[in-house]
Every structure is written in C-alpha cells, then in structure tokens.
Amino acid sequence: MNLTLTPNKSAASPDTAANAPRRRRLTRLPRRGSMAVGLVIVTVLLVVAVGSMFWTPYDPDASGVGLPYQPPSAEHWFGTDRVGADVFSRTMAAAATDVGITLAAVLIALVVGTVVGAVSGFVGGAVDTVVMRFMEILQAFPALLLAMLMVAAVGPGTLNVIVVVSIVGIPNYVRLVRAEILSKKHWQFAEAARMVGNSRSRVLFRHLLPNSMTPVIGFSSVNASWVAVIVASLGFIGLGIEPGSAEWGSMISRGQDSILSGEWWISTFPGIAILVLSAAFYLIGDGLTESGEQR
Amino acid sequence: MSALFGRSRSVLSRLVGALVVVLGVVTLTFFLARVVSPDPTNLYVSPQADQATRDQVRAMMGLDKPVLEQYVTYLGQLVRGDLGTSFSTGQPVRDDLLSRLPATLELATYSLIIGTLVGVVVGIVGAVRRGGILDHTGRFVTVAGLALPQFFVGLMLLWIFFVVLGIAPGPVGRLPVGLVDPPQTTGFVVIDALLSGQWAVAGAALQQLALPLITLAFAIFAPIARTVRTAMLEALDADYVRTATAMGLPQRTIHYRYALKNVLLPVLTMLAGVIGFAFSGAVLVEGVFAWPGIGQYALDAIQQSDFAAIQGFVLYAAVLYVVVYLLLDLLYARVDPRVRL
C-alpha cells in the first residue's frame, strides 16, 4: 500500500469536481473579501490620481510652500521635505504617475505578450523556437537591471518608462499564453472550429484565445503588483521620469538621507502608498486566479 | 543503455540552449551599451581635449573600428576570460567582480537560508490551519513582503533600529569604520573572524549584517511562503490525502509524510528564481546599506555609464541564471519520476 505513488494530476480531475463545492464554500468568502478590498483600494487610488490633477492642498511641484523638514501637522498632513514642498500634495500627485504608468505598462505587456504568445504557440516550428529563445534571453537578465539598462538607453521620460517596464514583463505573458494555447490547440472545440472551415487566424483569435484568457487576466493583476514596485524602484534610483516630478519612488529617495537624521515622514508616506497600491493589485490577482481555478 | 544515451544527448542540447541564451544576453547588452553611449571617449578625455587626443583615445579603445568588428573583438576577449577594464575603478572588471562577490554571497547565503526556512514554515502552517488566525497573519505578512519595495523595507528598518532604538549600526557596509578585515579564507567576514579567533570583529560583522539580512530574507520569504501554502493546499485537497484520512492515518503523518513531498517541486522552481535574484546582488538592498557587493557595483556602473562593468555584471548574472535553471531541470528529473529530461 503505497499512497505516494498516485499523485496523478490527470486522474484527479473527475474527483476534484465532486470535491470542489465543499472547498469553494470554505474559501469563497475570504477570497471574495480580499478581492473586494483590492478593488476598492485601486478605485480610491484612481480617484485620488484623477482628483490630484484638479486639486491638491498645495502645489505639489512648488518648493517653499512651508518651512523645510516640518513634521506632520494640521497644515501639512504628511509634513514637508527638505525643499519645503508639501509631502501630502506630492503623494497625491504621484498617485497619477505611479498608477498611470503601472496600468499602461501592464496593458501593453498584456496585449503584446498575449498576441506574441498565442501566435508562437499556434504556429509552432521555427517561429516558436526563435520567439521562446528570445524570451528566455530577456528573462536571463535580472529584471530591474534590464529595466535600468533600457531606460539608460532610451532616456528618461514617462512614456519611455512605460515601454521599458512593459518589455520586461512581456516574456511572462508570452509563456503563459503559449502554454494555454498549446494545451488547448487540439481540444474538440478548436478542432470543430477548424473543421467547419474557419481560417487559422479566426480559430486562434476567436476560439482558442478567448478560452485561454482567464489565467492571463488573473496573472496581469499579480503582475501589476510587481510592476508598481519596479516603477518605484526606477524612480528611487533616479532613472526614469523627469527628476523632481512627483513619483513615490523618487520621493522616497529624496527623503533617504533625512531618515538617518530622524525626519521619517518624507519617505514613509510615499512608501506606504506603494505598499497599498501593490498589495491591492496582488489581492485582486490572487482572487481572480483562485476563482479561475475553481471554475 | 539507450535511455542513458538519450538522456546525455538531451542534457547536451540543454547546454547548447544555455550557451545561446548567454550569447544573446551578451549581444543585447553590447548593443544596448552602444545606444546609451555611442562614443565613450568623452568619459576618458577632458572636454577641452583637442581632436588629435580624442582620435588617439578612440584608436586605443578600438572605437574607430566598425561596430560589428568591435563586437567580434569583444566576443574574442570574453572567450579568453577578459571582461575589459572598468573606467571608474581602473581595474579589470573580472577582478572587480571577484573582489565584490564575497560580500554578495555572504548576504545572499544567509538570507536565502533564513528566508526559505521561514517561508516554508509559514506556508505549511497557513495551509494546515487554513482560515485560522495564524493563516491570516501569515498571509498578511506575505502580501506585505510581495508588495513592499526592498529599498523601502531597508530604510524603515534603518529608521526603527538605527535612528529610533539605536540598537543597530548605520549603513556603512560589512564592518564598522576602524575595524580591519580578518584574514580572508572563506570571504565571509563573520566566519573568517571566527576562524581567526577575533570574536569582537565577528560580533561587529554580525551586527552590520543584521538589517540587510532581514531585508533580503523578507523579500525571499514572501514568494516562498505563498508558493508553499498554495502547493500544500492543493496537496491536502488531493485524493490520496482523503484516502489516507479515510484509512485513519494520523494527521501528522498525512501532512508531513505525504502532502509535504508534493510541495517540493513548486518550491524548487520558486527557489531557482529567488536564488538567481539573491546571488546577482539584490541591487537596491545593497545600495541602501552601502553593502560592497556586486549589486552595488552594477548600480554604480549604470549611473556612471561604465560599460565594461555593466557588461561584466550582466554576463555573470546570465551565466548564473542558466546554470541555476539547468540544475533545476536535472533536479526535477531526479525528484519527480514523471519528469523526463
């Protein structure tokens, strides 16, 4: 009697289905709960981001709206930094930068990665080999370093950062979508679509792809959580968006030396903002992946 | 016999694939570097230098030749083990990397051990006690570990333990100012100091290590804990666990003898990624703590457009990446009889 000899995935499927309702009831509530929390946070941050374009307590880019190094007070909720800029206004304004760049980069990576991965997996052969080798080359770089190198190559600027960060993320999508397409390529619905005379591209984009997107969407939200951190890291190093403009990572960098002399508030609030944004995306992605698996 | 032959052939094709990846990384970096700075002579000569001096420097560095020829020359040097000379340190890049490697290895090794152990324990406890307080706490900390930038964690730790509580030393590298490195045998300062009986130095080195170690270990812990929890939950949901429960086997046996084995594979995969990340110098952790490792070296190199140094570092990271994943594949085949190479 050796129980360990049968961890067979394919044989597990019929029985897991019978097993699922029990598990679903157990896990659904907290999952849905954390997903809802994530969605609410992202929505709030989006509102703040858009709102900051119309109103902030002080001009976020102006220095000297208060004395330098003022701790949080009724006047300056998050205090002021070394040039006397209002940290609260800057944290608000930076939401537009960080949330915007993160969403745009993930969207580009999602679209490009999905198309490339789908075509690569569907066409196969030499195209597939070349594409996958190239993706492996990109992944052999330490991610942050690749981003730093590319930003150095194309120069700073919001648009450049978006493109660079999305390129770093693309291999993940390519691999994921390709694997999905490969596993479903010969399923009945695909064969049926082919047999009734659909063109190859129609089979791929109208039949196979829509049936492969669930895990990709879930992953894109987990990926967004990572992208938010990478964007902030680039800002922290001082590569990326224009120096001086409000971005959470570069705000932390501006307060880095002050922390050692005790002025904690300059770096802490933007850091918490990154945590909140990134965690929110992660919770959404986690929930999406989970519900996708249970379907 | 034929199985053995087939296996060594597929290992060979993996090796070729790995070489292709390394070559691709080297090539991409070379041309990216050319885009960043088409004419690095400006980094070497003063702005006032006349054209003759510039031409001379260009010729000396081989920059007067066509880019493709430079590329071939560069590859030739690489094959001979010559990574070029860093202009900011004036040393051969290979020597620079080798002298900074021990600092990175020391930090990464301890962090990997601690981060992985804590991650595995938290993941297992979370899965076994699903929905309990421990599980919720573990999940909360895990999400924080995934969502917090490491440089921010490092800064907050510095603020709390160095500035406010005053129980940790400041970010000045591996040893406090004024202490001399112990004689080098392993390259790990703490161990070297112990070996030579310098207890005070070992203690000081441990104190310097504490905060960067916690920072890096936290970043390693989070993905491991998440992977272990998910894999363990899946295993606990499987048929053989239900069968074992129905047969009346003790919970302990089921959890730790049967379910745990199936957690090994996903954890190995995650570990491969984490090892690559830690050993290629967690750039920003080293940056925040002024840790003199290769991550810090790469950061400086990028900020000073020191291309030989960047290319050398990227080559190291790429080789590390392919070696780790090659080992992972071999290990996979060893651990899981269903996997064939």
Chai-1 contact restraints between the chains, C-beta under 6 A:
chainA,res_idxA,chainB,res_idxB,connection_type,confidence,min_distance_angstrom,max_distance_angstrom,comment,restraint_id
A,L3,B,Y240,contact,1.0,0.0,6.0,A-B,restraint_1
A,L3,B,A244,contact,1.0,0.0,6.0,A-B,restraint_2
A,L3,B,Y258,contact,1.0,0.0,6.0,A-B,restraint_3
A,T4,B,Y258,contact,1.0,0.0,6.0,A-B,restraint_4
A,T6,B,Y240,contact,1.0,0.0,6.0,A-B,restraint_5
A,P7,B,N262,contact,1.0,0.0,6.0,A-B,restraint_6
A,A12,B,D239,contact,1.0,0.0,6.0,A-B,restraint_7
A,D15,B,D239,contact,1.0,0.0,6.0,A-B,restraint_8
A,E136,B,V21,contact,1.0,0.0,6.0,A-B,restraint_9
A,I137,B,V21,contact,1.0,0.0,6.0,A-B,restraint_10
A,I137,B,G24,contact,1.0,0.0,6.0,A-B,restraint_11
A,I137,B,V25,contact,1.0,0.0,6.0,A-B,restraint_12
A,A140,B,V21,contact,1.0,0.0,6.0,A-B,restraint_13
A,A140,B,V25,contact,1.0,0.0,6.0,A-B,restraint_14
A,A140,B,A318,contact,1.0,0.0,6.0,A-B,restraint_15
A,A140,B,Y321,contact,1.0,0.0,6.0,A-B,restraint_16
A,P142,B,S280,contact,1.0,0.0,6.0,A-B,restraint_17
A,P142,B,A317,contact,1.0,0.0,6.0,A-B,restraint_18
A,L144,B,V283,contact,1.0,0.0,6.0,A-B,restraint_19
A,M148,B,I302,contact,1.0,0.0,6.0,A-B,restraint_20
A,L149,B,L32,contact,1.0,0.0,6.0,A-B,restraint_21
A,A152,B,V36,contact,1.0,0.0,6.0,A-B,restraint_22
A,A153,B,L32,contact,1.0,0.0,6.0,A-B,restraint_23
A,A153,B,V35,contact,1.0,0.0,6.0,A-B,restraint_24
A,A153,B,V36,contact,1.0,0.0,6.0,A-B,restraint_25
A,S225,B,A147,contact,1.0,0.0,6.0,A-B,restraint_26
A,V229,B,P149,contact,1.0,0.0,6.0,A-B,restraint_27
A,A232,B,P149,contact,1.0,0.0,6.0,A-B,restraint_28
A,S233,B,P149,contact,1.0,0.0,6.0,A-B,restraint_29
A,F236,B,F151,contact,1.0,0.0,6.0,A-B,restraint_30
A,I252,B,F152,contact,1.0,0.0,6.0,A-B,restraint_31
A,I259,B,L155,contact,1.0,0.0,6.0,A-B,restraint_32
A,I259,B,W159,contact,1.0,0.0,6.0,A-B,restraint_33
A,G262,B,V163,contact,1.0,0.0,6.0,A-B,restraint_34
A,W264,B,W159,contact,1.0,0.0,6.0,A-B,restraint_35
A,S267,B,L155,contact,1.0,0.0,6.0,A-B,restraint_36
A,G271,B,F152,contact,1.0,0.0,6.0,A-B,restraint_37
A,I274,B,P149,contact,1.0,0.0,6.0,A-B,restraint_38
A,L275,B,A147,contact,1.0,0.0,6.0,A-B,restraint_39
A,L275,B,L148,contact,1.0,0.0,6.0,A-B,restraint_40
A,S278,B,A147,contact,1.0,0.0,6.0,A-B,restraint_41
A,A279,B,V143,contact,1.0,0.0,6.0,A-B,restraint_42
A,A279,B,A147,contact,1.0,0.0,6.0,A-B,restraint_43
A,Y282,B,V143,contact,1.0,0.0,6.0,A-B,restraint_44
A,Y282,B,L146,contact,1.0,0.0,6.0,A-B,restraint_45
A,Y282,B,A147,contact,1.0,0.0,6.0,A-B,restraint_46
